């Protein structure tokens, strides 16, 4: 069975109009989740905590999309060795 891993993270942006973090060293890693539903729940909880700060943003990264299990030479194959 293929896992559909999701990473939830966020931080303060330079400007609300662009997805550029003010300080990458201060990115908040919320966690890794086995499915979108649990990742969405974690994202929503963190986003609601910072709703009054327009510069704070949280994201869900679909990590399973970074690796194509159907093709042996996928883009991340070199990193797994």
N, CA, C and O atoms as a CHARMM CRD file, in Angstrom:
* protein
*
  324
    1    1 UNK  N      0.83200  -1.17900   0.00000 PROA 1      0.00000
    2    1 UNK  CA     0.00000   0.00000   0.00000 PROA 1      0.00000
    3    1 UNK  C      0.88500   1.25400   0.00000 PROA 1      0.00000
    4    1 UNK  O      1.81500   1.36000   0.80000 PROA 1      0.00000
    5    2 UNK  N      0.60300   2.17100  -0.86900 PROA 2      0.00000
    6    2 UNK  CA     1.36300   3.40900  -0.97300 PROA 2      0.00000
    7    2 UNK  C      0.90600   4.38800   0.08900 PROA 2      0.00000
    8    2 UNK  O     -0.29100   4.60200   0.27700 PROA 2      0.00000
    9    3 UNK  N      1.87200   4.98500   0.78600 PROA 3      0.00000
   10    3 UNK  CA     1.53600   6.02000   1.76300 PROA 3      0.00000
   11    3 UNK  C      1.39200   7.35900   1.05100 PROA 3      0.00000
   12    3 UNK  O      2.08000   7.62000   0.06500 PROA 3      0.00000
   13    4 UNK  N      0.52900   8.17800   1.53300 PROA 4      0.00000
   14    4 UNK  CA     0.30100   9.52200   1.00600 PROA 4      0.00000
   15    4 UNK  C      0.71800  10.52800   2.07000 PROA 4      0.00000
   16    4 UNK  O     -0.12700  11.16300   2.70000 PROA 4      0.00000
   17    5 UNK  N      2.03600  10.67100   2.26900 PROA 5      0.00000
   18    5 UNK  CA     2.54400  11.53000   3.32700 PROA 5      0.00000
   19    5 UNK  C      2.34300  13.00900   3.02600 PROA 5      0.00000
   20    5 UNK  O      2.47700  13.45400   1.88600 PROA 5      0.00000
   21    6 UNK  N      2.01800  13.75900   4.07500 PROA 6      0.00000
   22    6 UNK  CA     1.80300  15.19600   3.97500 PROA 6      0.00000
   23    6 UNK  C      2.56300  15.89100   5.09500 PROA 6      0.00000
   24    6 UNK  O      2.55600  15.42900   6.23600 PROA 6      0.00000
   25    7 UNK  N      3.21300  16.99200   4.77400 PROA 7      0.00000
   26    7 UNK  CA     3.94700  17.79400   5.74300 PROA 7      0.00000
   27    7 UNK  C      3.21800  19.11500   5.93200 PROA 7      0.00000
   28    7 UNK  O      2.88500  19.79200   4.96000 PROA 7      0.00000
   29    8 UNK  N      2.97100  19.48000   7.19000 PROA 8      0.00000
   30    8 UNK  CA     2.34000  20.75800   7.50700 PROA 8      0.00000
   31    8 UNK  C      3.39900  21.66100   8.12100 PROA 8      0.00000
   32    8 UNK  O      4.06500  21.29100   9.08700 PROA 8      0.00000
   33    9 UNK  N      3.54500  22.85300   7.54600 PROA 9      0.00000
   34    9 UNK  CA     4.55700  23.79400   8.03100 PROA 9      0.00000
   35    9 UNK  C      4.07900  25.21900   7.76600 PROA 9      0.00000
   36    9 UNK  O      3.14700  25.44100   6.99300 PROA 9      0.00000
   37   10 UNK  N      4.72500  26.16800   8.41100 PROA 10     0.00000
   38   10 UNK  CA     4.34100  27.55600   8.19700 PROA 10     0.00000
   39   10 UNK  C      5.30200  28.50700   8.85100 PROA 10     0.00000
   40   10 UNK  O      6.26100  28.10400   9.51000 PROA 10     0.00000
   41   11 UNK  N      5.02600  29.78400   8.65600 PROA 11     0.00000
   42   11 UNK  CA     5.86000  30.81700   9.24300 PROA 11     0.00000
   43   11 UNK  C      5.46100  32.18700   8.74900 PROA 11     0.00000
   44   11 UNK  O      4.47000  32.35200   8.03800 PROA 11     0.00000
   45   12 UNK  N      6.25000  33.16000   9.13900 PROA 12     0.00000
   46   12 UNK  CA     5.97200  34.53600   8.77700 PROA 12     0.00000
   47   12 UNK  C      6.50100  34.85400   7.38300 PROA 12     0.00000
   48   12 UNK  O      7.65300  34.56100   7.06400 PROA 12     0.00000
   49   13 UNK  N      5.66200  35.44600   6.57100 PROA 13     0.00000
   50   13 UNK  CA     6.03700  35.81700   5.20900 PROA 13     0.00000
   51   13 UNK  C      6.55500  37.25500   5.16400 PROA 13     0.00000
   52   13 UNK  O      6.21400  38.07600   6.01600 PROA 13     0.00000
   53   14 UNK  N      7.37900  37.54400   4.16100 PROA 14     0.00000
   54   14 UNK  CA     7.87200  38.90300   3.95200 PROA 14     0.00000
   55   14 UNK  C      6.69600  39.83200   3.67400 PROA 14     0.00000
   56   14 UNK  O      6.61000  40.92700   4.23000 PROA 14     0.00000
   57   15 UNK  N      5.80400  39.38600   2.81700 PROA 15     0.00000
   58   15 UNK  CA     4.60100  40.14000   2.47000 PROA 15     0.00000
   59   15 UNK  C      3.47500  39.13800   2.21500 PROA 15     0.00000
   60   15 UNK  O      3.73100  38.05500   1.69000 PROA 15     0.00000
   61   16 UNK  N      2.25100  39.47200   2.56900 PROA 16     0.00000
   62   16 UNK  CA     1.14600  38.53300   2.36300 PROA 16     0.00000
   63   16 UNK  C      0.88400  38.19100   0.89400 PROA 16     0.00000
   64   16 UNK  O      0.21500  37.19900   0.60200 PROA 16     0.00000
   65   17 UNK  N      1.39700  38.98800  -0.01900 PROA 17     0.00000
   66   17 UNK  CA     1.16300  38.76300  -1.44600 PROA 17     0.00000
   67   17 UNK  C      2.06500  37.68600  -2.05200 PROA 17     0.00000
   68   17 UNK  O      1.79100  37.20500  -3.15100 PROA 17     0.00000
   69   18 UNK  N      3.13900  37.30000  -1.35000 PROA 18     0.00000
   70   18 UNK  CA     4.08200  36.30900  -1.88600 PROA 18     0.00000
   71   18 UNK  C      4.37900  35.24200  -0.84500 PROA 18     0.00000
   72   18 UNK  O      4.37800  35.51400   0.35500 PROA 18     0.00000
   73   19 UNK  N      4.63000  34.04400  -1.30600 PROA 19     0.00000
   74   19 UNK  CA     4.96700  32.94100  -0.40700 PROA 19     0.00000
   75   19 UNK  C      6.47400  32.86400  -0.18400 PROA 19     0.00000
   76   19 UNK  O      7.11200  31.86900  -0.52800 PROA 19     0.00000
   77   20 UNK  N      7.03500  33.92500   0.39400 PROA 20     0.00000
   78   20 UNK  CA     8.46500  33.99700   0.70700 PROA 20     0.00000
   79   20 UNK  C      8.58100  34.21000   2.21100 PROA 20     0.00000
   80   20 UNK  O      8.07300  35.19500   2.74800 PROA 20     0.00000
   81   21 UNK  N      9.25300  33.28200   2.88800 PROA 21     0.00000
   82   21 UNK  CA     9.38100  33.36900   4.33800 PROA 21     0.00000
   83   21 UNK  C     10.36600  34.45600   4.75000 PROA 21     0.00000
   84   21 UNK  O     11.41000  34.63100   4.12000 PROA 21     0.00000
   85   22 UNK  N     10.02900  35.18100   5.80500 PROA 22     0.00000
   86   22 UNK  CA    10.88700  36.23400   6.33500 PROA 22     0.00000
   87   22 UNK  C     12.20000  35.64000   6.86400 PROA 22     0.00000
   88   22 UNK  O     13.27300  36.18500   6.60600 PROA 22     0.00000
   89   23 UNK  N     12.11800  34.53900   7.59400 PROA 23     0.00000
   90   23 UNK  CA    13.30200  33.90200   8.17100 PROA 23     0.00000
   91   23 UNK  C     13.10700  32.38500   8.10200 PROA 23     0.00000
   92   23 UNK  O     12.35400  31.81200   8.89000 PROA 23     0.00000
   93   24 UNK  N     13.77900  31.75400   7.17000 PROA 24     0.00000
   94   24 UNK  CA    13.61800  30.30600   6.95400 PROA 24     0.00000
   95   24 UNK  C     13.98300  29.50200   8.20500 PROA 24     0.00000
   96   24 UNK  O     13.42400  28.43100   8.43700 PROA 24     0.00000
   97   25 UNK  N     14.90900  30.01100   9.00100 PROA 25     0.00000
   98   25 UNK  CA    15.31100  29.28000  10.21400 PROA 25     0.00000
   99   25 UNK  C     14.19600  29.24400  11.25900 PROA 25     0.00000
  100   25 UNK  O     14.26700  28.47300  12.21600 PROA 25     0.00000
  101   26 UNK  N     13.17500  30.06800  11.08000 PROA 26     0.00000
  102   26 UNK  CA    12.07200  30.10900  12.04200 PROA 26     0.00000
  103   26 UNK  C     10.79400  29.45900  11.50500 PROA 26     0.00000
  104   26 UNK  O      9.71200  29.67400  12.05200 PROA 26     0.00000
  105   27 UNK  N     10.91600  28.66700  10.43900 PROA 27     0.00000
  106   27 UNK  CA     9.74300  27.95400   9.92300 PROA 27     0.00000
  107   27 UNK  C      9.27200  26.95100  10.97500 PROA 27     0.00000
  108   27 UNK  O     10.06500  26.20200  11.54500 PROA 27     0.00000
  109   28 UNK  N      7.97600  26.95800  11.21200 PROA 28     0.00000
  110   28 UNK  CA     7.36600  26.05900  12.18700 PROA 28     0.00000
  111   28 UNK  C      6.95200  24.76700  11.47500 PROA 28     0.00000
  112   28 UNK  O      6.06600  24.77400  10.62100 PROA 28     0.00000
  113   29 UNK  N      7.60200  23.67100  11.83600 PROA 29     0.00000
  114   29 UNK  CA     7.23100  22.35700  11.29700 PROA 29     0.00000
  115   29 UNK  C      6.17400  21.78300  12.23500 PROA 29     0.00000
  116   29 UNK  O      6.47800  21.40500  13.36700 PROA 29     0.00000
  117   30 UNK  N      4.95100  21.72000  11.76800 PROA 30     0.00000
  118   30 UNK  CA     3.85100  21.22100  12.58700 PROA 30     0.00000
  119   30 UNK  C      3.94000  19.70800  12.70500 PROA 30     0.00000
  120   30 UNK  O      3.80100  19.15800  13.79700 PROA 30     0.00000
  121   31 UNK  N      4.17500  19.02300  11.56300 PROA 31     0.00000
  122   31 UNK  CA     4.30800  17.57700  11.60800 PROA 31     0.00000
  123   31 UNK  C      4.07000  16.90600  10.27400 PROA 31     0.00000
  124   31 UNK  O      3.72900  17.54400   9.27800 PROA 31     0.00000
  125   32 UNK  N      4.26000  15.60000  10.28500 PROA 32     0.00000
  126   32 UNK  CA     4.07300  14.74000   9.12000 PROA 32     0.00000
  127   32 UNK  C      2.82400  13.91500   9.36800 PROA 32     0.00000
  128   32 UNK  O      2.61900  13.40300  10.46800 PROA 32     0.00000
  129   33 UNK  N      1.98500  13.78600   8.33900 PROA 33     0.00000
  130   33 UNK  CA     0.69900  13.11600   8.49700 PROA 33     0.00000
  131   33 UNK  C      0.49100  12.07300   7.39700 PROA 33     0.00000
  132   33 UNK  O      0.93000  12.26900   6.26400 PROA 33     0.00000
  133   34 UNK  N     -0.17600  10.97000   7.72900 PROA 34     0.00000
  134   34 UNK  CA    -0.31900   9.85600   6.78600 PROA 34     0.00000
  135   34 UNK  C     -1.40400  10.04400   5.73500 PROA 34     0.00000
  136   34 UNK  O     -1.49500   9.25300   4.79600 PROA 34     0.00000
  137   35 UNK  N     -2.22300  11.07100   5.87900 PROA 35     0.00000
  138   35 UNK  CA    -3.28700  11.30400   4.90700 PROA 35     0.00000
  139   35 UNK  C     -3.65600  12.78300   4.90800 PROA 35     0.00000
  140   35 UNK  O     -3.31500  13.52700   5.82800 PROA 35     0.00000
  141   36 UNK  N     -4.35700  13.18800   3.86200 PROA 36     0.00000
  142   36 UNK  CA    -4.70000  14.60100   3.70900 PROA 36     0.00000
  143   36 UNK  C     -5.65000  15.08200   4.79800 PROA 36     0.00000
  144   36 UNK  O     -5.52300  16.21100   5.27000 PROA 36     0.00000
  145   37 UNK  N     -6.58900  14.25200   5.20000 PROA 37     0.00000
  146   37 UNK  CA    -7.57700  14.66200   6.20800 PROA 37     0.00000
  147   37 UNK  C     -6.90700  15.05700   7.52500 PROA 37     0.00000
  148   37 UNK  O     -7.24200  16.09000   8.10400 PROA 37     0.00000
  149   38 UNK  N     -5.97200  14.25000   7.99600 PROA 38     0.00000
  150   38 UNK  CA    -5.30000  14.59000   9.25300 PROA 38     0.00000
  151   38 UNK  C     -4.36500  15.78100   9.07000 PROA 38     0.00000
  152   38 UNK  O     -4.20700  16.58600   9.98900 PROA 38     0.00000
  153   39 UNK  N     -3.74200  15.90700   7.89700 PROA 39     0.00000
  154   39 UNK  CA    -2.89700  17.06900   7.61500 PROA 39     0.00000
  155   39 UNK  C     -3.74200  18.33700   7.58100 PROA 39     0.00000
  156   39 UNK  O     -3.33400  19.37000   8.11200 PROA 39     0.00000
  157   40 UNK  N     -4.90100  18.26500   6.96800 PROA 40     0.00000
  158   40 UNK  CA    -5.79400  19.42000   6.89100 PROA 40     0.00000
  159   40 UNK  C     -6.24700  19.85100   8.28100 PROA 40     0.00000
  160   40 UNK  O     -6.32500  21.04400   8.57500 PROA 40     0.00000
  161   41 UNK  N     -6.54200  18.88800   9.12100 PROA 41     0.00000
  162   41 UNK  CA    -6.96300  19.19400  10.48900 PROA 41     0.00000
  163   41 UNK  C     -5.85300  19.92200  11.24900 PROA 41     0.00000
  164   41 UNK  O     -6.11900  20.89300  11.95700 PROA 41     0.00000
  165   42 UNK  N     -4.61500  19.45600  11.10400 PROA 42     0.00000
  166   42 UNK  CA    -3.47100  20.10400  11.76200 PROA 42     0.00000
  167   42 UNK  C     -3.22800  21.48800  11.17100 PROA 42     0.00000
  168   42 UNK  O     -2.96000  22.44100  11.90300 PROA 42     0.00000
  169   43 UNK  N     -3.32200  21.59900   9.85000 PROA 43     0.00000
  170   43 UNK  CA    -3.14600  22.89500   9.18300 PROA 43     0.00000
  171   43 UNK  C     -4.17300  23.89600   9.69200 PROA 43     0.00000
  172   43 UNK  O     -3.83100  25.02900  10.02900 PROA 43     0.00000
  173   44 UNK  N     -5.41700  23.47700   9.74400 PROA 44     0.00000
  174   44 UNK  CA    -6.50600  24.36500  10.15600 PROA 44     0.00000
  175   44 UNK  C     -6.30100  24.84800  11.59100 PROA 44     0.00000
  176   44 UNK  O     -6.51900  26.02300  11.88900 PROA 44     0.00000
  177   45 UNK  N     -5.88600  23.95300  12.47400 PROA 45     0.00000
  178   45 UNK  CA    -5.65400  24.32500  13.87400 PROA 45     0.00000
  179   45 UNK  C     -4.55500  25.37900  13.98300 PROA 45     0.00000
  180   45 UNK  O     -4.70100  26.34900  14.72600 PROA 45     0.00000
  181   46 UNK  N     -3.46500  25.20000  13.25600 PROA 46     0.00000
  182   46 UNK  CA    -2.36100  26.17200  13.30400 PROA 46     0.00000
  183   46 UNK  C     -2.75200  27.48400  12.63900 PROA 46     0.00000
  184   46 UNK  O     -2.44500  28.55700  13.15900 PROA 46     0.00000
  185   47 UNK  N     -3.42000  27.41000  11.50600 PROA 47     0.00000
  186   47 UNK  CA    -3.82400  28.61900  10.79600 PROA 47     0.00000
  187   47 UNK  C     -4.78300  29.45500  11.64400 PROA 47     0.00000
  188   47 UNK  O     -4.70900  30.68400  11.62600 PROA 47     0.00000
  189   48 UNK  N     -5.67000  28.81400  12.37500 PROA 48     0.00000
  190   48 UNK  CA    -6.62100  29.54700  13.21300 PROA 48     0.00000
  191   48 UNK  C     -5.93300  30.25500  14.37100 PROA 48     0.00000
  192   48 UNK  O     -6.41000  31.29400  14.82900 PROA 48     0.00000
  193   49 UNK  N     -4.81600  29.70700  14.85300 PROA 49     0.00000
  194   49 UNK  CA    -4.06800  30.35100  15.94100 PROA 49     0.00000
  195   49 UNK  C     -3.46500  31.68600  15.49800 PROA 49     0.00000
  196   49 UNK  O     -3.24500  32.57300  16.32300 PROA 49     0.00000
  197   50 UNK  N     -3.20000  31.82600  14.20300 PROA 50     0.00000
  198   50 UNK  CA    -2.51100  33.01600  13.69600 PROA 50     0.00000
  199   50 UNK  C     -3.40200  33.84600  12.77600 PROA 50     0.00000
  200   50 UNK  O     -2.89600  34.62000  11.96200 PROA 50     0.00000
  201   51 UNK  N     -4.69900  33.69800  12.89300 PROA 51     0.00000
  202   51 UNK  CA    -5.63300  34.35800  11.97900 PROA 51     0.00000
  203   51 UNK  C     -5.52200  35.88900  12.03200 PROA 51     0.00000
  204   51 UNK  O     -5.85100  36.55400  11.05000 PROA 51     0.00000
  205   52 UNK  N     -5.07600  36.44900  13.13100 PROA 52     0.00000
  206   52 UNK  CA    -4.96400  37.90300  13.25700 PROA 52     0.00000
  207   52 UNK  C     -3.67400  38.46400  12.65900 PROA 52     0.00000
  208   52 UNK  O     -3.50700  39.68200  12.60300 PROA 52     0.00000
  209   53 UNK  N     -2.76900  37.60900  12.21700 PROA 53     0.00000
  210   53 UNK  CA    -1.50100  38.05100  11.63900 PROA 53     0.00000
  211   53 UNK  C     -1.50300  37.71600  10.14900 PROA 53     0.00000
  212   53 UNK  O     -1.34000  36.55700   9.76800 PROA 53     0.00000
  213   54 UNK  N     -1.68700  38.72500   9.31700 PROA 54     0.00000
  214   54 UNK  CA    -1.77900  38.51700   7.86400 PROA 54     0.00000
  215   54 UNK  C     -0.47800  37.99000   7.26200 PROA 54     0.00000
  216   54 UNK  O     -0.48700  37.45600   6.15300 PROA 54     0.00000
  217   55 UNK  N      0.62500  38.12900   7.96700 PROA 55     0.00000
  218   55 UNK  CA     1.92100  37.67500   7.44700 PROA 55     0.00000
  219   55 UNK  C      2.20100  36.19800   7.74600 PROA 55     0.00000
  220   55 UNK  O      3.14200  35.62400   7.19700 PROA 55     0.00000
  221   56 UNK  N      1.40100  35.58900   8.60000 PROA 56     0.00000
  222   56 UNK  CA     1.61100  34.18000   8.94300 PROA 56     0.00000
  223   56 UNK  C      0.82100  33.29500   7.99100 PROA 56     0.00000
  224   56 UNK  O     -0.35700  33.53900   7.72900 PROA 56     0.00000
  225   57 UNK  N      1.48300  32.26600   7.47800 PROA 57     0.00000
  226   57 UNK  CA     0.82800  31.31500   6.57800 PROA 57     0.00000
  227   57 UNK  C      1.28300  29.89400   6.91500 PROA 57     0.00000
  228   57 UNK  O      2.43800  29.65400   7.26700 PROA 57     0.00000
  229   58 UNK  N      0.35500  28.98000   6.79600 PROA 58     0.00000
  230   58 UNK  CA     0.65800  27.55900   6.94400 PROA 58     0.00000
  231   58 UNK  C      0.30500  26.85800   5.64700 PROA 58     0.00000
  232   58 UNK  O     -0.61600  27.25900   4.93500 PROA 58     0.00000
  233   59 UNK  N      1.04900  25.81100   5.35200 PROA 59     0.00000
  234   59 UNK  CA     0.92200  25.09700   4.08700 PROA 59     0.00000
  235   59 UNK  C      0.88000  23.59400   4.33000 PROA 59     0.00000
  236   59 UNK  O      1.34000  23.09700   5.35800 PROA 59     0.00000
  237   60 UNK  N      0.32000  22.89000   3.36100 PROA 60     0.00000
  238   60 UNK  CA     0.35900  21.42200   3.34500 PROA 60     0.00000
  239   60 UNK  C      1.16400  21.02400   2.11600 PROA 60     0.00000
  240   60 UNK  O      0.79700  21.35400   0.98800 PROA 60     0.00000
  241   61 UNK  N      2.25500  20.31800   2.34200 PROA 61     0.00000
  242   61 UNK  CA     3.08300  19.80700   1.24000 PROA 61     0.00000
  243   61 UNK  C      2.72800  18.34200   1.03000 PROA 61     0.00000
  244   61 UNK  O      2.75900  17.54500   1.96700 PROA 61     0.00000
  245   62 UNK  N      2.39400  17.99800  -0.20200 PROA 62     0.00000
  246   62 UNK  CA     2.04100  16.62800  -0.56300 PROA 62     0.00000
  247   62 UNK  C      3.33500  15.87800  -0.89400 PROA 62     0.00000
  248   62 UNK  O      3.73400  15.79600  -2.05600 PROA 62     0.00000
  249   63 UNK  N      3.98100  15.33600   0.13600 PROA 63     0.00000
  250   63 UNK  CA     5.28700  14.70000  -0.05200 PROA 63     0.00000
  251   63 UNK  C      5.23900  13.49800  -0.97200 PROA 63     0.00000
  252   63 UNK  O      6.22300  13.19900  -1.64900 PROA 63     0.00000
  253   64 UNK  N      4.11900  12.80600  -1.01100 PROA 64     0.00000
  254   64 UNK  CA     4.00600  11.63300  -1.87700 PROA 64     0.00000
  255   64 UNK  C      4.11900  12.01400  -3.35400 PROA 64     0.00000
  256   64 UNK  O      4.43100  11.16200  -4.18700 PROA 64     0.00000
  257   65 UNK  N      3.87600  13.25600  -3.68100 PROA 65     0.00000
  258   65 UNK  CA     3.98300  13.69400  -5.07800 PROA 65     0.00000
  259   65 UNK  C      5.42200  13.94100  -5.50300 PROA 65     0.00000
  260   65 UNK  O      5.70200  14.08200  -6.69300 PROA 65     0.00000
  261   66 UNK  N      6.33000  13.99300  -4.54600 PROA 66     0.00000
  262   66 UNK  CA     7.73600  14.22800  -4.87400 PROA 66     0.00000
  263   66 UNK  C      8.41900  12.97700  -5.42200 PROA 66     0.00000
  264   66 UNK  O      9.46700  13.06100  -6.06000 PROA 66     0.00000
  265   67 UNK  N      7.82900  11.84500  -5.17200 PROA 67     0.00000
  266   67 UNK  CA     8.43300  10.58700  -5.61600 PROA 67     0.00000
  267   67 UNK  C      7.40700   9.77300  -6.39400 PROA 67     0.00000
  268   67 UNK  O      6.33800   9.44300  -5.88100 PROA 67     0.00000
  269   68 UNK  N      7.73900   9.46300  -7.60500 PROA 68     0.00000
  270   68 UNK  CA     6.85900   8.68300  -8.46800 PROA 68     0.00000
  271   68 UNK  C      7.28100   7.22200  -8.37200 PROA 68     0.00000
  272   68 UNK  O      8.26300   6.80800  -8.98800 PROA 68     0.00000
  273   69 UNK  N      6.54000   6.45300  -7.60400 PROA 69     0.00000
  274   69 UNK  CA     6.88600   5.05100  -7.37500 PROA 69     0.00000
  275   69 UNK  C      6.75900   4.19400  -8.63200 PROA 69     0.00000
  276   69 UNK  O      7.31400   3.09600  -8.67800 PROA 69     0.00000
  277   70 UNK  N      6.05300   4.66000  -9.63500 PROA 70     0.00000
  278   70 UNK  CA     5.86100   3.89600 -10.86400 PROA 70     0.00000
  279   70 UNK  C      7.08600   3.91000 -11.76600 PROA 70     0.00000
  280   70 UNK  O      7.20800   3.06200 -12.65100 PROA 70     0.00000
  281   71 UNK  N      8.00000   4.86000 -11.55900 PROA 71     0.00000
  282   71 UNK  CA     9.18500   4.98200 -12.40000 PROA 71     0.00000
  283   71 UNK  C     10.44300   4.91100 -11.55100 PROA 71     0.00000
  284   71 UNK  O     10.63100   5.72400 -10.64500 PROA 71     0.00000
  285   72 UNK  N     11.30200   3.94700 -11.83700 PROA 72     0.00000
  286   72 UNK  CA    12.50600   3.70600 -11.02400 PROA 72     0.00000
  287   72 UNK  C     13.43300   4.92100 -10.97300 PROA 72     0.00000
  288   72 UNK  O     14.10200   5.13400  -9.96200 PROA 72     0.00000
  289   73 UNK  N     13.48700   5.71100 -12.02500 PROA 73     0.00000
  290   73 UNK  CA    14.39300   6.84600 -12.07300 PROA 73     0.00000
  291   73 UNK  C     13.72400   8.16600 -11.78700 PROA 73     0.00000
  292   73 UNK  O     13.98800   9.15600 -12.47100 PROA 73     0.00000
  293   74 UNK  N     12.85200   8.20200 -10.77700 PROA 74     0.00000
  294   74 UNK  CA    12.14800   9.44600 -10.48400 PROA 74     0.00000
  295   74 UNK  C     13.12300  10.51000  -9.98200 PROA 74     0.00000
  296   74 UNK  O     14.27000  10.19900  -9.66000 PROA 74     0.00000
  297   75 UNK  N     12.68000  11.73500  -9.91500 PROA 75     0.00000
  298   75 UNK  CA    13.53900  12.86800  -9.59500 PROA 75     0.00000
  299   75 UNK  C     14.24900  12.74000  -8.24900 PROA 75     0.00000
  300   75 UNK  O     15.33800  13.29000  -8.08200 PROA 75     0.00000
  301   76 UNK  N     13.66700  12.03900  -7.29900 PROA 76     0.00000
  302   76 UNK  CA    14.28200  11.91600  -5.98300 PROA 76     0.00000
  303   76 UNK  C     15.00300  10.58300  -5.77400 PROA 76     0.00000
  304   76 UNK  O     15.46500  10.29100  -4.67100 PROA 76     0.00000
  305   77 UNK  N     15.09500   9.79600  -6.80800 PROA 77     0.00000
  306   77 UNK  CA    15.74000   8.47800  -6.68900 PROA 77     0.00000
  307   77 UNK  C     17.16300   8.58700  -6.16800 PROA 77     0.00000
  308   77 UNK  O     17.58600   7.75900  -5.36100 PROA 77     0.00000
  309   78 UNK  N     17.90600   9.58400  -6.60800 PROA 78     0.00000
  310   78 UNK  CA    19.30600   9.73800  -6.19900 PROA 78     0.00000
  311   78 UNK  C     19.44600   9.97900  -4.70700 PROA 78     0.00000
  312   78 UNK  O     20.47700   9.63200  -4.13000 PROA 78     0.00000
  313   79 UNK  N     18.44200  10.56100  -4.06400 PROA 79     0.00000
  314   79 UNK  CA    18.52200  10.89000  -2.65000 PROA 79     0.00000
  315   79 UNK  C     18.24600   9.69100  -1.75100 PROA 79     0.00000
  316   79 UNK  O     18.56700   9.73100  -0.56300 PROA 79     0.00000
  317   80 UNK  N     17.66900   8.64300  -2.28200 PROA 80     0.00000
  318   80 UNK  CA    17.30200   7.50400  -1.45600 PROA 80     0.00000
  319   80 UNK  C     18.40500   6.45900  -1.34600 PROA 80     0.00000
  320   80 UNK  O     18.22700   5.43300  -0.69000 PROA 80     0.00000
  321   81 UNK  N     19.52100   6.70900  -1.97300 PROA 81     0.00000
  322   81 UNK  CA    20.60800   5.71200  -1.93000 PROA 81     0.00000
  323   81 UNK  C     21.64100   6.04400  -0.91200 PROA 81     0.00000
  324   81 UNK  O     22.61300   5.30600  -0.75600 PROA 81     0.00000
